[in-house]
Structure formats: C-alpha cells, structure tokens
C-alpha cells in the first residue's frame, strides 16, 4: 500500500478537522505496514487506581486506525468506525504515554480492517490489542 499522506500532513489534518482531540495524539512514524501513534497521557486519561482508562485506549486505537487509513487513501474525513473489539491484557504504566502500533490488514474499496497493539512507552509487553473495521466513503 502506497503512502499518500505523510506524518506532517496527517498531523495538520487532525488539528484542522479534529481540534478537540488533535493535541492529545502524536504520530511517531508512518511506515509501509501502518503507523505508530501515541496518546499523550495526562490526568484526564486516568481512572481510579491511576491507570489509563478504557475509553482513552479505545480513542488511541480508533485514531490510530483512522490515520493509518488516511495515510493510504488521502484526506477523507467521513471514513467511520463500523466495528471494534479490544482485549485488555494488563494495566498500563502510570505516567507514561500509551503507544499504538497499527497495521492495516485489509484496505478495500469500502472497508478497511486494522490491528492495533498498544504498549506503555518503553515497555515490551502489550497492554491491549484492538481490531477495528472502518467504512470508507464512496468516491
């Protein structure tokens, strides 16, 4: 899959079209296989017990797959999530960003499927894995 939007153009798109959440995420890399995105965690992402909340982890997976798709198809703001499944495996480390490695498993005309592996920054063991399906708007 050819890269159509690079890191800089994806960051600009996110800030322009999603200013409410854009500053919460950083793109580490756009690769041939997918993308690496991080949630810049702070207190609003925590739940009682000092761990990153499930909704924050969902947001990272969702934004990650969305940006991976856009990196291949270009700036189509109307691509939408149609399915998500998340396995929470261990508690994320407090005080560290959450990093997601996203692979696009399928990029078709109308559907895209992505796999997301999330880790605490610098940690080896994954904290969660998500599978996401997106609907791509017609041309």
N, C-alpha and C positions, 0 to 999 in steps of 0.2 A: 504494500500500500504506500503510495507516494505521499509525502508530507506537503500539504498545501499551505498551512498556517504554521509559522514557527513560534517559538516561545514569546517573542515580543508582540507579535500580532494577536496571539491568544490572550495575553495579559491585557492589552488595550481593549480587546473585545469584551472581556469580563468586566473591566472597570466601566466601560461605556454602557453596556446592556444590563449589568447586574451590580450597580454601585452599592447596593445594600449588603452584598456578601463578598464582592471582589477583593477588598483589602484583607479578608480572613484567610486567603489562599495564596500560595506562591507556587509557580511552576519551576521545578528544578531542571527538567530536561524533556525534550520531545525526541523520541527515538524511532527507529524503524518499526519496532514492535508495539509502541504505545507512548506512554507519557509517565512522568513521575511528578506528582503534585503533593504539596504539604498543607496541612491545616496549621495555621499559626495560632497555637492554642493560648488561651488566657482564661481567666476565671469564669467567663460566661459559658465556656465549653465544659465545665466541670459539673459533676453530680455529687451528691453527698458521698463522702468517703474519699474525695479527692481524685477521682478517675474521670477520664473523658466520657461524656455521655453518649449513649447510643444514637440519638438524633444528630449529634456532631459527627459521629463516624459515618452515618448514612450520608450526610451532606458532603463529606470528603469523597466517598465512593461515587456519589451522583455527579458532583462537579468534575471529578477525575475522568469518568467515562464520557461525559458531555464534551469536555475539552479534547479528549483523545479522538472522538468522532469529528469534531470541528477541524482538528488538525489535518484530517484527511478529506473532508468534503467542503471545507470553507465556512464562512460565517453565516450559518443558518440558525437563527435564534429560536426557531419554532420546533427543533428536534425535542422530543419529550420522552420521559421515562415511562415505560409501559409495564415493567416488572422489576422487582428487586428481591434478592434473597441474601441475607447476611448471616454468617456464622461468627459469633463472638467467641474467641478462643481463650483469651487471657486478658488480665487487666492492663491497660496501657500505663506507662510510667508517667507519674505526675511531673509537671514542669518541663515536659519535652513536647516538641511538635509531633504530630502524627503524620507519617509519610506513607503515601499510597503509590504502589507500582501498578499501573493499569496496562493490560494487554487487550487489544481488540481481537476477539476470536472470530468474529464474522462482521463484515461490513457489506451489506447488501443494498439493493435499491430502496427498500422501505424499512428494513430492520437492521439494527446493529446489536451485537452481543459483546459485552466486555467482562473481563475478570479483574478483580481488584484485590491486591494483597496489602494489608495495612500493618505498619510496624511503628513502634515508638522510635523517634530519631536516634540512630546509633545502635539500636537493639537488633539482634539477629532473628529472634523468634517473632512470628507474626501474631498480632493481637486480634485480627479479624480478617475474614475473606468475604467478598461480596461478588455476586453475579448480577449483572444489570442488563436489561434489554431496553433499547430505545426505538422509537418510531421516528423515521426520517421523513420530513415533509416532501411532497412531490415537487418536482422542478417546475 
